[in-house]
Amino acid sequence: MQCHEGLQICCIVIHCACMFLFLDNHVITFKEEGVWNYSTMLIREDLGLLVLGAREAIYALDINDISVAKSKVPWKVTEEKQKECTSKGKHPDIDCRNYVRMLHQMNDNLMYACGTNAFSPTCDYITYGDGRLKLEGNQEDGRGKCPFDPFQRSSSVMVDQDLYSATSLNFLGSEPVILRTSPIPLRTVFKSSWLNEPNFVYMDVVPESEDSPEGDDDKVYMFFSENAVEYDFYNKLVVSRVARVCKGDMGGQRTLQRKWTSFLKTRLDCSLPEPSLPYIIQDVFHVRHKKWRKSVFYAVFTSQSSTDLSSAVCAYNVTDISEVFSRGKFKTEVNVEMSDVKWVMYNGELPVPRPGACINNAAKSAGIMRSLDLPDKTLQFIRDHPLMDDAVRPITGKPLLLKRGPLLTRLVVDDVSASDGQSYPVVFVGTENGYVQKAVNYDGEMHIIEEVKLFQNADPIDVLRLHQNQVRKTGTGYRF
Ligand SMILES: *[C@@H]1O[C@H](CO)[C@@H](O)[C@H](O)[C@H]1NC(C)=O
């Protein structure tokens, strides 16, 4: 089976299989007997491959027919590692295996992969040549890049050969971190005001230095949910967040040494007309535009109350997010009564340069050329106030799509340009019971117009990617 030119395809991964769903609802599946937990994919258009990470193996599938594995490389835990893991009370077959959880492109033929390796995360380089995948055997410590626990979510992005990763740093999974592995490694401060039992969902870079009159820097945005510090609530309340760091951050000199000086976070709002607990973010898709100011993040959320089976899709302008960080108010901690603290809007004067801002033209003209030159006052402020006061609101002020019933797990968005020159987003969502649904925008609201059931057993969709064949169709390819 050959792909038709210009067709969009959803790539889907569940525990037991990887598949392509074509627009005409035709499905191709890849599955190897006895191999489970397909959980990561990397599309290498240049090599004609879909690189697929599973439990103890990595595959190179033919992108024109993914049912064919061109090459496979095993990546097993050693017996010794497995024993060590079992002796710490973990299950030999469920926990103490190597789950490949991260795959990134480095340069032409080089890729970087990390696996949980029996609760001892490890990374390695992979090459592809002469039709063969090869694990280089240059094992590197994977702590902070890949989770210890195969059931924990994590997120990462490779930006100019620097790896940004959001995961947990320790065996217990209790030390969350957002790390940059680079000549100057940086990480988050270990404080609950920075990260409070987070669940990392997505991250990506936005080239905000392009066409920036202020001489701004590129940013890496991350999306996650975590326990809120800012609400009075009788028990744990989870909120959705977007955070960002500047690409050029080098940490501070004394304060925030080897830590982010530009880490800011805020609440991501996707609330319903009727009052409810905040919805929890599950997945994000970045609709990139040639001009970054027109880029949009779509996100899928689910209800946090176990009695309410409902999901929502909200969309956010990159500029609205960026605005909250560059001009919004901060939150600050105040002591109320004995030992209780409350987070309220900070109304005092801000140190200069503005805490959390990238090193821009204004900072440079004041002699601050790198984050290392930032004054202690700015650094101390950001160390204690990473949270912004304003939430980021969705584009139309409300969810684009609201759905009751089986929860939505993942989404991808295709921006289709129609014959009238306008572009229309088409959203594909995966569900917890193995469906892919297609929704289109109609008068500012999305409607599900079609769905495909992919599996006999109702497995949740874990990864969903959009793949476009090189020849991009214009206009009328869609039949709604
Ligand atoms: C691996 O796959 C098996 C079979 O589908 C599933 O029961 C198990 O929970 C998966 N493990 C992880 C870590 O996802």
PDBQT file of the ligand as one rigid body, heavy atoms in Angstrom, charges set to zero:
ROOT
HETATM    1  C1  LIG A 501       2.654  -2.253  28.893  1.00  0.00    +0.000 C 
HETATM    2  O1  LIG A 501       1.649  -2.935  28.136  1.00  0.00    +0.000 OA
HETATM    3  C2  LIG A 501       0.871  -3.828  28.914  1.00  0.00    +0.000 C 
HETATM    4  C3  LIG A 501      -0.028  -4.602  27.964  1.00  0.00    +0.000 C 
HETATM    5  O2  LIG A 501      -0.842  -3.754  27.212  1.00  0.00    +0.000 OA
HETATM    6  C4  LIG A 501       0.087  -3.024  29.958  1.00  0.00    +0.000 C 
HETATM    7  O3  LIG A 501      -0.686  -3.890  30.758  1.00  0.00    +0.000 OA
HETATM    8  C5  LIG A 501       1.067  -2.236  30.821  1.00  0.00    +0.000 C 
HETATM    9  O4  LIG A 501       0.341  -1.404  31.699  1.00  0.00    +0.000 OA
HETATM   10  C6  LIG A 501       1.997  -1.385  29.951  1.00  0.00    +0.000 C 
HETATM   11  N1  LIG A 501       3.014  -0.756  30.765  1.00  0.00    +0.000 N 
HETATM   12  C7  LIG A 501       3.253   0.544  30.741  1.00  0.00    +0.000 C 
HETATM   13  C8  LIG A 501       4.359   1.005  31.593  1.00  0.00    +0.000 C 
HETATM   14  O5  LIG A 501       2.630   1.330  30.072  1.00  0.00    +0.000 OA
ENDROOT
TORSDOF 0
